[in-house]
Amino acid sequence: MNRDSSEQLTGRFLAVSDVRISAGRSAVRTTVVLTVNGEARRVEIDTRTSLLDLLRDELDLTGTKRGCDHGQCGACTVLLEGRRVKSCLLFAVAHDGAEVRTIEGLATGDTLHALQQAFVEHDALQCGYCTPGQICSAVGMLDEIENGWPSAVTPSLAADDTPIDLTAEEIRERLSGNLCRCAAYVNIVAAVLEAGA
């Protein structure tokens, strides 16, 4: 490395350290109101709080899991305004006033949601860590199919009223953003096929 390159590199490191120092300012806090599992919740949070952290740390809804914290594993999947999202990627403050449904909000009293029941009956879990995200994603996926949203493997992308068939291939494609390190995929697909029938 020549001297000029070394000076440029050092300059970059100084710039980065300057940024880190300036980032030490006090946090900005605000109040958000969300409807979580049918209940209005008002919470004062740091504006940098993710939806995942709000659910787990502020509302004690620990069914939603932290996996990779980069939106790659799907363990943190919840339903936001009825659509499946990875809550680790979203700032809670950006969704003030929204409706959120977590794994805790799927059952009705002691009666499990059809997908929860199917997961139990098909042994579609092993360690269970990814299961809440898998189930929330499957709920959203079934709604997408019902609404006619095609996937990359949907045979016909024509804008007609042809219903999309719930097939193992559709399920695998649509749930590909939810990883299971125990590899219970065969049973997950079987559970979703049964619940979606």
Backbone as CSV, one residue per row, in Angstrom:
resi,resn,N_x,N_y,N_z,CA_x,CA_y,CA_z,C_x,C_y,C_z
1,MET,0.863,-1.182,0.000,0.000,0.000,0.000,0.900,1.232,0.000
2,ASN,0.658,2.172,-0.915,1.480,3.384,-0.938,0.972,4.384,0.101
3,ARG,1.773,5.439,0.287,1.458,6.415,1.334,0.106,7.106,1.088
4,ASP,-0.182,7.462,-0.176,-1.444,8.132,-0.477,-2.638,7.246,-0.128
5,SER,-2.544,5.959,-0.465,-3.629,5.022,-0.143,-3.807,4.917,1.348
6,SER,-2.698,4.874,2.083,-2.764,4.778,3.533,-3.445,6.001,4.129
7,GLU,-3.122,7.183,3.628,-3.737,8.403,4.141,-5.229,8.433,3.822
8,GLN,-5.590,7.971,2.608,-7.004,7.936,2.255,-7.755,6.975,3.168
9,LEU,-7.160,5.818,3.427,-7.791,4.819,4.280,-7.943,5.362,5.695
10,THR,-6.891,6.008,6.209,-6.958,6.581,7.545,-8.050,7.647,7.601
11,GLY,-8.136,8.469,6.570,-9.170,9.490,6.518,-10.558,8.887,6.584
12,ARG,-10.757,7.776,5.918,-12.062,7.103,5.957,-12.379,6.627,7.365
13,PHE,-11.376,6.064,8.035,-11.623,5.583,9.394,-11.959,6.739,10.324
14,LEU,-11.281,7.876,10.138,-11.590,9.028,10.974,-13.022,9.498,10.719
15,ALA,-13.421,9.501,9.476,-14.789,9.919,9.160,-15.802,8.988,9.812
16,VAL,-15.538,7.684,9.779,-16.444,6.727,10.398,-16.496,6.938,11.901
17,SER,-15.341,7.161,12.533,-15.353,7.353,13.986,-16.072,8.655,14.348
18,ASP,-15.945,9.688,13.492,-16.673,10.927,13.745,-18.178,10.678,13.729
19,VAL,-18.629,9.854,12.796,-20.050,9.524,12.710,-20.487,8.794,13.970
20,ARG,-19.684,7.863,14.423,-20.045,7.113,15.632,-20.149,8.042,16.838
21,ILE,-19.259,9.011,16.922,-19.307,9.944,18.043,-20.586,10.782,17.963
22,SER,-20.907,11.283,16.769,-22.095,12.133,16.649,-23.381,11.328,16.840
23,ALA,-23.322,10.017,16.638,-24.520,9.197,16.806,-24.856,8.986,18.281
24,GLY,-24.009,9.437,19.183,-24.239,9.237,20.602,-25.214,10.226,21.216
25,ARG,-25.889,11.026,20.414,-26.870,11.981,20.931,-28.004,11.253,21.642
26,SER,-28.736,11.981,22.463,-29.833,11.352,23.198,-30.943,10.919,22.240
27,ALA,-31.645,9.889,22.632,-32.703,9.302,21.808,-33.908,10.231,21.718
28,VAL,-34.588,10.144,20.602,-35.841,10.870,20.410,-36.960,9.882,20.704
29,ARG,-37.866,10.260,21.571,-38.967,9.378,21.952,-40.284,9.956,21.459
30,THR,-41.204,9.065,21.161,-42.531,9.473,20.715,-43.539,8.413,21.142
31,THR,-44.795,8.738,21.046,-45.854,7.797,21.396,-46.491,7.267,20.123
32,VAL,-46.649,5.957,20.065,-47.364,5.332,18.946,-48.561,4.581,19.502
33,VAL,-49.587,4.493,18.684,-50.774,3.723,19.038,-50.965,2.677,17.952
34,LEU,-51.007,1.431,18.357,-51.231,0.321,17.443,-52.395,-0.505,17.966
35,THR,-53.133,-1.112,17.061,-54.127,-2.095,17.470,-53.452,-3.444,17.316
36,VAL,-53.142,-4.077,18.431,-52.399,-5.342,18.426,-53.323,-6.448,18.901
37,ASN,-53.565,-7.401,18.024,-54.457,-8.528,18.324,-55.822,-8.053,18.822
38,GLY,-56.303,-6.973,18.182,-57.636,-6.457,18.488,-57.703,-5.469,19.633
39,GLU,-56.586,-5.186,20.274,-56.571,-4.287,21.427,-55.714,-3.058,21.136
40,ALA,-56.261,-1.866,21.365,-55.495,-0.632,21.161,-54.400,-0.554,22.212
41,ARG,-53.176,-0.330,21.758,-52.023,-0.242,22.663,-51.289,1.069,22.395
42,ARG,-51.078,1.832,23.445,-50.375,3.123,23.360,-49.032,2.940,24.062
43,VAL,-47.946,3.211,23.333,-46.610,2.953,23.873,-45.678,4.106,23.532
44,GLU,-44.907,4.546,24.515,-43.868,5.541,24.242,-42.592,4.783,23.917
45,ILE,-42.004,5.096,22.759,-40.818,4.366,22.296,-39.769,5.314,21.746
46,ASP,-38.568,4.827,21.660,-37.486,5.459,20.930,-37.864,5.365,19.450
47,THR,-37.664,6.414,18.683,-38.076,6.403,17.273,-37.314,5.367,16.452
48,ARG,-36.236,4.823,16.980,-35.469,3.799,16.262,-35.938,2.380,16.581
49,THR,-36.982,2.232,17.375,-37.469,0.915,17.797,-38.133,0.191,16.632
50,SER,-37.723,-1.046,16.427,-38.362,-1.846,15.375,-39.717,-2.343,15.874
51,LEU,-40.559,-2.722,14.926,-41.852,-3.305,15.301,-41.628,-4.566,16.127
52,LEU,-40.626,-5.351,15.773,-40.295,-6.560,16.538,-39.972,-6.217,17.993
53,ASP,-39.119,-5.226,18.203,-38.747,-4.848,19.569,-39.930,-4.295,20.345
54,LEU,-40.795,-3.538,19.683,-41.985,-3.031,20.355,-42.847,-4.202,20.828
55,LEU,-43.075,-5.169,19.941,-43.918,-6.315,20.306,-43.310,-7.116,21.452
56,ARG,-42.038,-7.443,21.340,-41.394,-8.312,22.331,-41.068,-7.584,23.640
57,ASP,-40.432,-6.417,23.515,-39.897,-5.755,24.708,-40.890,-4.818,25.393
58,GLU,-41.736,-4.160,24.613,-42.673,-3.203,25.206,-44.023,-3.832,25.530
59,LEU,-44.473,-4.785,24.689,-45.803,-5.371,24.882,-45.749,-6.809,25.394
60,ASP,-44.553,-7.347,25.580,-44.352,-8.697,26.123,-45.051,-9.774,25.280
61,LEU,-45.106,-9.581,23.965,-45.646,-10.579,23.044,-44.459,-11.328,22.448
62,THR,-43.973,-12.303,23.189,-42.718,-12.967,22.829,-42.896,-14.154,21.891
63,GLY,-44.111,-14.371,21.401,-44.307,-15.420,20.405,-43.598,-15.082,19.109
64,THR,-43.547,-13.809,18.777,-42.810,-13.353,17.598,-41.330,-13.432,17.933
65,LYS,-40.572,-14.148,17.116,-39.170,-14.434,17.445,-38.192,-13.546,16.699
66,ARG,-37.057,-13.326,17.330,-35.930,-12.661,16.686,-35.017,-13.766,16.168
67,GLY,-34.800,-13.756,14.860,-33.918,-14.752,14.259,-32.637,-14.086,13.797
68,CYS,-32.626,-13.682,12.543,-31.422,-13.109,11.950,-31.307,-11.606,12.167
69,ASP,-32.419,-10.935,12.407,-32.483,-9.479,12.543,-32.115,-8.763,11.241
70,HIS,-32.213,-9.473,10.112,-31.908,-8.890,8.801,-32.997,-9.172,7.776
71,GLY,-34.144,-9.699,8.197,-35.239,-9.968,7.277,-35.033,-11.169,6.379
72,GLN,-34.119,-12.055,6.757,-33.808,-13.190,5.894,-34.391,-14.517,6.357
73,CYS,-34.782,-14.624,7.625,-35.209,-15.938,8.133,-36.716,-16.068,8.318
74,GLY,-37.422,-14.962,8.519,-38.871,-14.998,8.666,-39.388,-15.329,10.051
75,ALA,-38.516,-15.528,11.029,-38.973,-15.868,12.380,-39.809,-14.754,13.000
76,CYS,-39.629,-13.532,12.535,-40.326,-12.372,13.102,-41.582,-11.996,12.329
77,THR,-42.060,-12.858,11.437,-43.210,-12.515,10.592,-44.475,-12.311,11.417
78,VAL,-45.152,-11.191,11.158,-46.454,-10.885,11.744,-47.345,-10.372,10.618
79,LEU,-48.600,-10.143,10.927,-49.528,-9.579,9.951,-49.737,-8.103,10.269
80,LEU,-49.441,-7.242,9.323,-49.596,-5.804,9.470,-50.650,-5.372,8.464
81,GLU,-51.783,-4.877,8.975,-52.907,-4.529,8.109,-53.289,-5.722,7.226
82,GLY,-53.175,-6.927,7.782,-53.561,-8.139,7.081,-52.511,-8.723,6.162
83,ARG,-51.405,-8.029,5.968,-50.343,-8.526,5.087,-49.150,-8.974,5.907
84,ARG,-48.517,-10.037,5.465,-47.370,-10.547,6.213,-46.141,-9.674,5.993
85,VAL,-45.463,-9.383,7.097,-44.263,-8.545,7.072,-43.233,-9.131,8.032
86,LYS,-41.995,-8.767,7.798,-40.911,-9.153,8.705,-40.689,-7.978,9.647
87,SER,-41.112,-8.161,10.876,-41.179,-7.051,11.825,-39.820,-6.516,12.244
88,CYS,-38.753,-7.277,12.026,-37.423,-6.771,12.384,-36.971,-5.660,11.455
89,LEU,-37.587,-5.549,10.274,-37.174,-4.560,9.279,-37.963,-3.254,9.342
90,LEU,-38.989,-3.198,10.178,-39.888,-2.047,10.176,-39.724,-1.206,11.433
91,PHE,-39.648,0.103,11.249,-39.681,0.996,12.397,-41.123,1.077,12.882
92,ALA,-41.329,0.876,14.158,-42.689,0.917,14.720,-43.334,2.270,14.502
93,VAL,-42.564,3.343,14.616,-43.109,4.694,14.492,-43.708,4.929,13.106
94,ALA,-43.231,4.231,12.103,-43.747,4.396,10.736,-45.118,3.756,10.557
95,HIS,-45.562,2.997,11.564,-46.838,2.292,11.452,-47.815,2.689,12.549
96,ASP,-47.643,3.900,13.049,-48.558,4.449,14.046,-49.977,4.371,13.500
97,GLY,-50.887,3.816,14.287,-52.284,3.692,13.888,-52.614,2.399,13.165
98,ALA,-51.629,1.563,12.909,-51.848,0.335,12.141,-52.395,-0.791,13.011
99,GLU,-52.886,-1.814,12.327,-53.373,-3.026,12.990,-52.333,-4.133,12.808
100,VAL,-51.954,-4.748,13.918,-50.956,-5.812,13.913,-51.567,-7.060,14.527
101,ARG,-51.301,-8.182,13.896,-51.760,-9.466,14.437,-50.542,-10.374,14.569
102,THR,-50.341,-10.887,15.758,-49.211,-11.773,16.027,-49.732,-13.192,16.231
103,ILE,-48.829,-14.100,16.456,-49.214,-15.496,16.692,-50.165,-15.602,17.878
104,GLU,-49.995,-14.736,18.877,-50.863,-14.773,20.058,-52.297,-14.383,19.719
105,GLY,-52.500,-13.673,18.618,-53.820,-13.195,18.261,-54.560,-14.047,17.243
106,LEU,-54.002,-15.188,16.883,-54.654,-16.028,15.870,-55.745,-16.923,16.451
107,ALA,-55.526,-17.462,17.611,-56.513,-18.357,18.227,-57.716,-17.548,18.707
108,THR,-58.840,-18.221,18.819,-60.043,-17.613,19.376,-60.319,-18.321,20.695
109,GLY,-59.982,-17.662,21.789,-60.107,-18.311,23.103,-59.203,-19.528,23.149
110,ASP,-59.798,-20.686,23.478,-59.034,-21.930,23.536,-59.019,-22.673,22.203
111,THR,-59.684,-22.115,21.194,-59.751,-22.760,19.889,-58.623,-22.243,19.001
112,LEU,-57.741,-23.141,18.600,-56.622,-22.757,17.754,-57.100,-22.346,16.369
113,HIS,-56.352,-21.471,15.748,-56.569,-21.130,14.344,-56.360,-22.419,13.534
114,ALA,-57.027,-22.538,12.403,-56.929,-23.749,11.577,-55.482,-24.094,11.243
115,LEU,-54.654,-23.096,10.985,-53.246,-23.375,10.678,-52.485,-23.852,11.912
116,GLN,-52.766,-23.272,13.068,-52.116,-23.741,14.287,-52.467,-25.205,14.542
117,GLN,-53.740,-25.541,14.377,-54.195,-26.916,14.590,-53.545,-27.867,13.588
118,ALA,-53.473,-27.439,12.341,-52.865,-28.286,11.306,-51.374,-28.508,11.580
119,PHE,-50.681,-27.490,12.078,-49.268,-27.650,12.412,-49.100,-28.703,13.505
120,VAL,-49.998,-28.689,14.481,-49.943,-29.685,15.555,-50.211,-31.081,14.996
121,GLU,-51.270,-31.209,14.221,-51.672,-32.516,13.703,-50.663,-33.116,12.735
122,HIS,-49.950,-32.261,11.999,-48.982,-32.757,11.012,-47.557,-32.744,11.547
123,ASP,-47.393,-32.465,12.833,-46.062,-32.408,13.432,-45.153,-31.514,12.592
124,ALA,-45.664,-30.327,12.250,-44.967,-29.409,11.355,-43.994,-28.504,12.093
125,LEU,-43.478,-28.980,13.183,-42.489,-28.231,13.937,-41.581,-29.213,14.657
126,GLN,-40.392,-28.762,14.927,-39.499,-29.569,15.749,-39.097,-28.730,16.952
127,CYS,-38.118,-27.848,16.804,-37.779,-27.016,17.966,-38.858,-25.969,18.220
128,GLY,-39.585,-25.557,17.171,-40.686,-24.613,17.318,-40.302,-23.151,17.230
129,TYR,-39.032,-22.843,17.107,-38.608,-21.445,17.108,-39.177,-20.672,15.922
130,CYS,-39.165,-21.277,14.745,-39.645,-20.583,13.544,-41.153,-20.673,13.381
131,THR,-41.804,-21.518,14.168,-43.215,-21.833,13.960,-44.137,-20.608,13.987
132,PRO,-44.013,-19.675,14.933,-44.901,-18.509,14.896,-44.800,-17.733,13.582
133,GLY,-43.585,-17.529,13.105,-43.402,-16.835,11.832,-43.925,-17.636,10.662
134,GLN,-43.714,-18.955,10.698,-44.223,-19.820,9.631,-45.745,-19.721,9.563
135,ILE,-46.393,-19.799,10.714,-47.859,-19.779,10.747,-48.402,-18.419,10.313
136,CYS,-47.836,-17.331,10.832,-48.301,-16.002,10.415,-48.087,-15.801,8.921
137,SER,-46.966,-16.260,8.407,-46.711,-16.145,6.975,-47.714,-16.966,6.175
138,ALA,-48.037,-18.159,6.660,-49.006,-19.018,5.967,-50.401,-18.387,5.962
139,VAL,-50.783,-17.729,7.064,-52.077,-17.032,7.102,-52.101,-15.962,6.014
140,GLY,-51.049,-15.163,5.941,-50.969,-14.128,4.920,-50.942,-14.704,3.514
141,MET,-50.220,-15.807,3.350,-50.113,-16.451,2.045,-51.460,-16.965,1.556
142,LEU,-52.228,-17.575,2.440,-53.554,-18.073,2.049,-54.478,-16.924,1.642
143,ASP,-54.356,-15.791,2.317,-55.138,-14.612,1.929,-54.710,-14.111,0.551
144,GLU,-53.413,-14.131,0.280,-52.917,-13.705,-1.038,-53.497,-14.591,-2.144
145,ILE,-53.509,-15.899,-1.913,-54.061,-16.821,-2.907,-55.549,-16.567,-3.089
146,GLU,-56.253,-16.394,-1.979,-57.697,-16.132,-2.047,-57.996,-14.852,-2.824
147,ASN,-57.108,-13.869,-2.704,-57.287,-12.597,-3.412,-56.747,-12.625,-4.841
148,GLY,-56.240,-13.797,-5.270,-55.795,-13.945,-6.653,-54.418,-13.400,-6.961
149,TRP,-53.589,-13.206,-5.946,-52.243,-12.696,-6.189,-51.368,-13.837,-6.673
150,PRO,-50.826,-13.761,-7.865,-49.987,-14.847,-8.370,-48.601,-14.827,-7.743
151,SER,-47.942,-15.967,-7.795,-46.544,-16.068,-7.372,-45.705,-16.382,-8.613
152,ALA,-44.431,-16.585,-8.426,-43.544,-16.909,-9.542,-43.877,-18.256,-10.161
153,VAL,-44.574,-19.122,-9.439,-44.890,-20.458,-9.975,-46.355,-20.627,-10.356
154,THR,-47.144,-19.570,-10.222,-48.552,-19.654,-10.615,-48.609,-19.891,-12.122
155,PRO,-49.309,-20.949,-12.566,-49.310,-21.302,-13.990,-49.784,-20.195,-14.921
156,SER,-50.833,-19.483,-14.559,-51.364,-18.453,-15.439,-51.313,-17.118,-14.712
157,LEU,-50.642,-16.163,-15.312,-50.581,-14.826,-14.727,-51.575,-13.890,-15.390
158,ALA,-52.484,-14.463,-16.149,-53.490,-13.649,-16.825,-54.368,-12.956,-15.801
159,ALA,-54.764,-11.754,-16.114,-55.611,-10.977,-15.199,-57.062,-11.394,-15.385
160,ASP,-57.363,-12.613,-15.045,-58.742,-13.077,-15.129,-59.169,-13.572,-13.751
161,ASP,-60.312,-14.151,-13.674,-60.836,-14.605,-12.389,-60.548,-16.077,-12.120
162,THR,-59.581,-16.647,-12.825,-59.230,-18.047,-12.602,-58.646,-18.189,-11.207
163,PRO,-59.246,-19.017,-10.359,-58.696,-19.181,-9.006,-57.326,-19.853,-9.048
164,ILE,-56.505,-19.486,-8.109,-55.172,-20.087,-7.996,-55.298,-21.345,-7.159
165,ASP,-54.787,-22.448,-7.693,-54.818,-23.705,-6.960,-53.775,-23.699,-5.853
166,LEU,-54.180,-24.141,-4.681,-53.247,-24.295,-3.571,-52.518,-25.611,-3.777
167,THR,-51.281,-25.528,-4.224,-50.467,-26.717,-4.477,-49.229,-26.677,-3.590
168,ALA,-48.572,-27.812,-3.472,-47.323,-27.863,-2.711,-46.294,-26.908,-3.307
169,GLU,-46.280,-26.803,-4.633,-45.326,-25.913,-5.294,-45.605,-24.447,-4.939
170,GLU,-46.890,-24.056,-4.938,-47.258,-22.687,-4.548,-46.838,-22.410,-3.108
171,ILE,-47.102,-23.356,-2.226,-46.765,-23.171,-0.812,-45.258,-23.028,-0.636
172,ARG,-44.500,-23.916,-1.257,-43.038,-23.840,-1.122,-42.503,-22.503,-1.632
173,GLU,-43.013,-22.048,-2.761,-42.564,-20.762,-3.322,-42.934,-19.615,-2.398
174,ARG,-44.163,-19.589,-1.962,-44.663,-18.453,-1.185,-44.103,-18.421,0.243
175,LEU,-43.726,-19.555,0.787,-43.154,-19.593,2.140,-41.626,-19.664,2.116
176,SER,-41.033,-19.438,0.960,-39.574,-19.578,0.844,-38.817,-18.552,1.685
177,GLY,-39.463,-17.498,2.112,-38.822,-16.502,2.969,-38.866,-16.849,4.440
178,ASN,-39.404,-18.019,4.773,-39.452,-18.477,6.163,-38.616,-19.743,6.274
179,LEU,-37.526,-19.648,6.999,-36.595,-20.766,7.113,-36.857,-21.596,8.367
180,CYS,-36.629,-22.895,8.234,-36.738,-23.826,9.357,-35.423,-24.582,9.449
181,ARG,-34.655,-24.290,10.473,-33.350,-24.945,10.600,-33.485,-26.429,10.905
182,CYS,-34.632,-26.843,11.434,-34.861,-28.265,11.713,-35.322,-29.013,10.460
183,ALA,-35.658,-28.279,9.410,-36.081,-28.844,8.119,-37.382,-29.620,8.204
184,ALA,-38.390,-29.026,8.827,-39.717,-29.644,8.918,-40.579,-29.262,7.710
185,TYR,-39.958,-28.907,6.614,-40.671,-28.366,5.458,-41.751,-29.286,4.909
186,VAL,-41.491,-30.570,4.819,-42.479,-31.502,4.261,-43.764,-31.446,5.080
187,ASN,-43.631,-31.432,6.387,-44.813,-31.394,7.260,-45.472,-30.020,7.265
188,ILE,-44.680,-28.964,7.095,-45.241,-27.612,7.013,-46.129,-27.518,5.775
189,VAL,-45.650,-28.004,4.645,-46.425,-27.965,3.409,-47.719,-28.767,3.579
190,ALA,-47.621,-29.940,4.187,-48.814,-30.772,4.414,-49.819,-30.053,5.308
191,ALA,-49.346,-29.367,6.344,-50.228,-28.633,7.256,-50.951,-27.504,6.537
192,VAL,-50.214,-26.758,5.716,-50.812,-25.635,4.997,-51.805,-26.139,3.957
193,LEU,-51.471,-27.239,3.294,-52.400,-27.829,2.321,-53.726,-28.198,2.987
194,GLU,-53.637,-28.790,4.183,-54.862,-29.194,4.884,-55.655,-27.983,5.352
195,ALA,-54.971,-27.027,5.954,-55.663,-25.843,6.489,-56.266,-24.994,5.386
196,GLY,-55.633,-24.978,4.234,-56.106,-24.140,3.141,-57.143,-24.812,2.260
197,ALA,-57.431,-26.069,2.520,-58.376,-26.818,1.669,-59.803,-26.339,1.864
